Amino acid sequence: MNELNRRAAKDTVDQAFEQVAEAQARTVHAQTALTDFRSREKLIDPNRASVAGSDIVSQLDAQILNLRASATVWPRSPRRVRTCPPRPEDPAFEPSATRR
């Protein structure tokens, strides 16, 4: 019985070593693919690239807030608020010459 246990343990250890070797090979392949991608896309410094991306997102967020703050609001009733100028074909349109 001890011989069977030793064989089972050896087989388990051998299989674990094979899995480790396969995982290491996949890791090397993934690192090579990532390096190739960075070289192809000119992303040599991922930290700097991520900072640049977050800077762009921050700038766009600021632009959205500024546009929302400066948007012209045309209230027609307490329940209806327009966030863009009315169009002449809109029934609520009132030309500026007749507005008081």
C-alpha positions in Angstrom: 0.0 0.0 0.0 2.9 2.4 0.8 4.2 1.9 -2.8 0.9 2.9 -4.3 0.8 6.0 -2.1 4.3 7.0 -3.1 3.5 6.5 -6.8 0.3 8.6 -6.4 2.3 11.3 -4.6 5.0 11.3 -7.2 2.5 11.5 -10.0 0.8 14.4 -8.3 4.1 16.3 -7.8 5.2 15.6 -11.4 1.9 16.9 -12.7 2.2 20.0 -10.5 5.7 20.6 -12.0 4.3 20.3 -15.5 1.6 22.8 -14.7 4.1 25.2 -13.3 6.3 24.9 -16.4 3.2 25.5 -18.7 2.2 28.5 -16.6 5.7 30.0 -16.9 5.6 29.5 -20.6 2.2 31.2 -20.9 3.6 34.1 -18.7 6.6 34.5 -21.0 4.3 34.5 -24.0 2.0 37.1 -22.5 4.9 39.3 -21.5 6.3 39.1 -25.1 2.9 39.9 -26.6 2.5 42.9 -24.2 6.0 44.2 -25.1 5.2 43.8 -28.8 1.9 45.7 -28.3 3.6 48.5 -26.4 6.3 48.9 -29.0 3.7 48.8 -31.9 1.4 51.4 -30.2 4.4 53.5 -28.9 3.3 52.8 -25.2 6.7 52.3 -23.8 5.9 53.8 -20.4 2.5 52.4 -19.2 2.4 54.6 -16.1 2.9 57.8 -18.2 0.3 56.6 -20.7 -2.3 55.9 -18.0 -1.7 59.3 -16.5 -2.1 60.9 -19.9 -5.4 59.0 -20.4 -6.7 60.1 -17.0 -5.7 63.7 -17.7 -7.8 63.6 -20.9 -10.8 62.2 -19.0 -10.5 64.9 -16.4 -10.3 67.6 -19.1 -13.4 66.2 -20.8 -15.3 66.1 -17.5 -14.4 69.7 -16.9 -15.6 70.6 -20.3 -18.9 68.9 -19.7 -19.4 70.7 -16.5 -18.5 74.1 -18.1 -20.9 73.4 -21.0 -23.7 72.4 -18.6 -23.1 75.5 -16.5 -23.0 77.9 -19.5 -26.0 76.3 -21.3 -28.9 78.6 -21.9 -31.9 77.5 -20.0 -35.3 78.5 -21.5 -38.0 77.8 -18.9 -41.6 77.6 -20.2 -43.3 76.3 -17.1 -42.1 75.0 -13.7 -42.2 71.5 -15.0 -40.7 72.1 -18.5 -37.1 73.3 -18.8 -35.3 73.6 -22.1 -31.5 73.2 -22.2 -31.2 74.4 -25.8 -32.7 77.4 -27.7 -36.2 76.8 -29.1 -36.7 76.1 -32.8 -39.1 78.1 -34.9 -41.2 75.0 -35.6 -41.6 74.4 -31.9 -45.1 75.5 -30.7 -43.5 77.1 -27.6 -41.3 79.3 -29.8 -41.5 83.0 -29.2 -39.4 85.2 -31.4 -37.1 87.5 -29.4 -38.7 90.6 -30.9 -42.1 89.7 -29.2 -40.6 88.6 -25.9 -40.9 90.9 -23.0 
